[in-house]
Amino acid sequence: MTRTVLIIDDDDVLRNTLAHGLRGEGFHAVLASSAQQGDKILSRITVDAIILDRMMTDTDGLTFLRAIRQSGNKTPVIMLTAMGGAENAIAGLSGGADDYLAKPFQMRELVLRLNNIISRQNTTDTKLPAGMIFTDDEFFVLSSDNGTPRLLALSGEEKKLLQSLISPMGNIVPAAPMVAKRLRGKLNLVLSHLDIITIRGRGYKLLDTSTTHATK
C-alpha cells in the first residue's frame, strides 16, 4: 500500500527535492508551502505522516504542531530544523513531534525515520508517561518547576527495560530483578507518579499512578 506523506515547508527547493526523493522511494507526496495550507489539506484528507519544517515565515512549525495535537490529530510528525542541540530536539518532541531531524540530512535517513514512525503508529499507540521525553537514544525528564529537561542516567540494561515497558504502557516484561529494582529507584526519585510493579511469574509492569487516578 502506498503511504501518503504531507510535506509542509516554505522553502520551494527543499520541498520539491523531498517530494522527488520520497516519490522515488514509493511514497505519495502532498505538498504545502505554509502551515495554513497544510491545515487545509489535513481538513480534507488523511495522511500517514507529516514532514514539518520548524522555521517558516508565517506560522512556525512548532506552533502548528501544538495546534493540531490540541485538536486531537495524532498523525506521526517528523520535524525538520536547522537548529541543532538536544534542547531544540526536546522542544519539538515535547510539542508533539514523533521524531526530529536536523539539517542537513541524507534522504536515506529521512526514509528510515519515516518508516519507523509510521510502523509505530500502525502497530501500537506508544505514549511516554507524563514528564518524560525520549530523543537521541536517551530518556530525559522534565522539571516540574520550569520544564527544564534533565538526562535520566540509565545503564544499557535499564534503558532497554524501560523501552520495553513503555512499548506500549501496560506491557509485562521479564527482566533480572536487580535491573528492575535499580530502574524503579531511579524513576521514583524523579517521577513519583511512576512505579514498577511485579507480576508474579511473568515479569514487571510500569504503572502510571497519575493516569490511574484520573480514570477513577
C-alpha positions as MATLAB code, in Angstrom:
seq = 'MTRTVLIIDDDDVLRNTLAHGLRGEGFHAVLASSAQQGDKILSRITVDAIILDRMMTDTDGLTFLRAIRQSGNKTPVIMLTAMGGAENAIAGLSGGADDYLAKPFQMRELVLRLNNIISRQNTTDTKLPAGMIFTDDEFFVLSSDNGTPRLLALSGEEKKLLQSLISPMGNIVPAAPMVAKRLRGKLNLVLSHLDIITIRGRGYKLLDTSTTHATK';
ca = [
       0.000    0.000    0.000;
       1.337    3.441   -0.961;
       1.869    5.677    2.055;
       0.954    9.343    1.825;
       3.245   11.968    3.339;
       2.384   15.650    3.720;
       5.439   17.904    3.367;
       4.983   21.357    4.939;
       7.916   23.647    4.146;
       8.099   27.205    2.804;
      11.401   26.514    1.012;
      10.339   25.653   -2.543;
      13.595   23.939   -3.464;
      13.757   21.737   -0.360;
      10.035   20.915   -0.508;
      10.253   19.776   -4.121;
      13.525   17.913   -3.536;
      11.970   15.988   -0.643;
       8.888   15.193   -2.729;
      11.017   13.879   -5.599;
      13.115   11.730   -3.270;
      10.134   10.285   -1.407;
       8.250    9.508   -4.598;
      11.314    7.597   -5.731;
      11.023    5.532   -2.541;
       7.388    4.659   -3.201;
       5.649    7.341   -1.127;
       2.846    9.570   -2.322;
       3.889   13.150   -1.500;
       1.441   16.007   -0.914;
       2.964   19.494   -0.709;
       2.118   22.578    1.353;
       4.102   25.829    1.348;
       2.744   27.067    4.688;
       1.169   25.865    7.915;
      -2.147   27.354    6.795;
      -2.091   25.379    3.552;
      -1.106   22.246    5.446;
      -4.035   22.727    7.803;
      -6.444   22.973    4.864;
      -5.051   19.776    3.360;
      -5.417   17.907    6.661;
      -9.039   19.009    6.866;
      -9.709   17.218    3.577;
      -7.523   14.116    3.591;
      -5.830   11.689    5.975;
      -2.081   11.179    5.590;
       0.274    8.563    7.035;
       2.899   11.057    8.196;
       3.848   14.733    8.130;
       7.274   16.222    7.423;
       7.194   19.650    9.039;
       9.742   22.467    8.846;
      10.161   24.208   12.172;
      11.123   27.691   10.933;
       8.603   29.133    8.462;
       7.830   32.754    7.649;
       4.177   32.713    8.699;
       3.077   30.265   11.390;
       6.151   28.382   12.609;
       6.153   24.608   12.647;
       6.132   24.212   16.417;
       3.053   26.420   16.793;
       1.292   24.492   14.019;
       2.237   21.160   15.575;
       0.914   22.107   19.001;
      -2.339   23.284   17.427;
      -3.026   20.044   15.546;
      -2.140   17.968   18.599;
      -4.565   20.004   20.713;
      -7.237   19.340   18.091;
      -6.691   15.585   18.515;
      -4.711   14.920   15.333;
      -2.255   12.077   16.085;
      -0.636   11.808   12.643;
       3.084   10.945   13.048;
       5.286   14.011   12.524;
       8.978   14.410   11.719;
      10.124   17.958   12.413;
      12.942   19.355   10.267;
      15.162   22.124   11.562;
      18.436   23.939   11.070;
      18.530   24.352   14.859;
      20.716   21.639   16.412;
      21.171   20.609   20.009;
      19.292   18.464   22.498;
      17.209   21.350   23.886;
      15.728   22.146   20.465;
      15.039   18.471   19.833;
      13.302   18.203   23.184;
      11.222   21.320   22.455;
       9.990   19.727   19.244;
       9.297   16.362   20.830;
       7.531   17.873   23.825;
       5.423   19.890   21.372;
       4.144   16.672   19.842;
       6.701   15.595   17.227;
       7.430   11.884   16.880;
      10.948   12.495   15.579;
      13.289   15.414   14.999;
      15.830   15.673   12.164;
      18.488   18.379   11.908;
      19.543   19.781    8.543;
      21.489   18.795    6.512;
      20.418   15.152    6.377;
      20.506   12.232    3.971;
      17.328   11.135    2.193;
      18.052    7.582    3.309;
      17.931    8.675    6.963;
      14.638   10.527    6.430;
      13.083    7.471    4.758;
      14.212    5.200    7.601;
      12.745    7.535   10.202;
       9.506    7.876    8.251;
       9.154    4.105    8.061;
       9.822    3.856   11.798;
       7.214    6.390   12.921;
       4.586    5.048   10.522;
       5.277    1.492   11.705;
       4.977    2.531   15.363;
       1.686    4.273   14.647;
       0.315    1.216   12.860;
       1.384   -1.371   15.430;
       0.961    0.305   18.813;
      -0.124    3.507   20.430;
       3.134    4.049   22.314;
       2.914    7.059   24.567;
       5.543    8.202   27.008;
       4.468    8.837   30.592;
       3.911   12.468   31.568;
       7.154   14.269   32.287;
       9.329   12.007   30.124;
      10.976   12.622   26.730;
      12.944   10.206   24.525;
      15.413   11.619   21.985;
      18.868   10.765   20.611;
      18.515    7.307   22.205;
      18.297    8.822   25.691;
      15.466    9.379   28.185;
      15.015   12.829   29.711;
      12.701   14.006   32.480;
      11.141   17.461   32.611;
      11.405   19.521   35.771;
       8.014   20.118   37.412;
       9.090   23.694   38.193;
      10.089   25.054   34.786;
      10.065   22.141   32.365;
      13.859   22.029   32.066;
      14.961   18.658   30.615;
      17.391   16.523   32.610;
      19.083   13.353   31.405;
      17.808   10.207   33.086;
      21.096    8.363   33.568;
      20.416    4.688   32.843;
      22.595    1.692   32.168;
      22.116   -0.148   28.887;
      20.052   -2.857   30.611;
      17.880   -0.303   32.428;
      17.242    1.662   29.227;
      16.287   -1.496   27.335;
      13.881   -2.479   30.090;
      12.252    0.960   30.181;
      11.827    0.950   26.398;
      10.093   -2.418   26.623;
       7.861   -1.287   29.496;
       6.505    1.694   27.532;
       6.023   -0.055   24.174;
       3.180    0.173   24.951;
       2.421    1.136   28.543;
       0.963   -1.907   30.261;
       3.461   -4.350   28.787;
       4.565   -7.117   31.146;
       8.276   -7.617   30.598;
      10.586  -10.318   32.022;
      13.790   -8.863   33.498;
      16.535   -9.519   36.013;
      15.240   -8.478   39.461;
      18.257   -6.248   40.177;
      17.814   -4.370   36.897;
      14.127   -3.780   37.634;
      14.975   -2.672   41.186;
      17.591   -0.154   40.019;
      15.267    1.259   37.365;
      12.417    1.554   39.877;
      14.652    3.501   42.244;
      15.813    5.933   39.562;
      12.270    6.567   38.339;
      10.909    7.057   41.853;
      13.498    9.785   42.501;
      12.465   11.971   39.553;
       8.900   10.942   38.600;
       6.989    9.965   41.721;
       3.857    9.027   39.732;
       5.709    6.128   38.088;
       6.308    2.765   39.690;
       7.413   -0.658   38.514;
       5.324   -3.462   39.942;
       5.996   -7.192   39.953;
       3.593   -9.506   38.123;
       4.320  -12.826   39.804;
       5.626  -15.469   37.445;
       5.564  -13.131   34.422;
       7.797  -10.111   34.947;
       7.392   -6.389   35.560;
       4.937   -3.669   34.577;
       5.273    0.136   34.593;
       2.394    1.815   36.415;
       1.491    5.478   35.910;
      -0.480    6.402   39.025;
      -1.452    9.827   37.667;
      -3.332    8.153   34.810;
      -4.823    5.556   37.140;
      -6.184    8.204   39.496;
      -7.524   10.303   36.624;
      -9.645    7.428   35.343;
     -11.225    6.538   38.666;
];
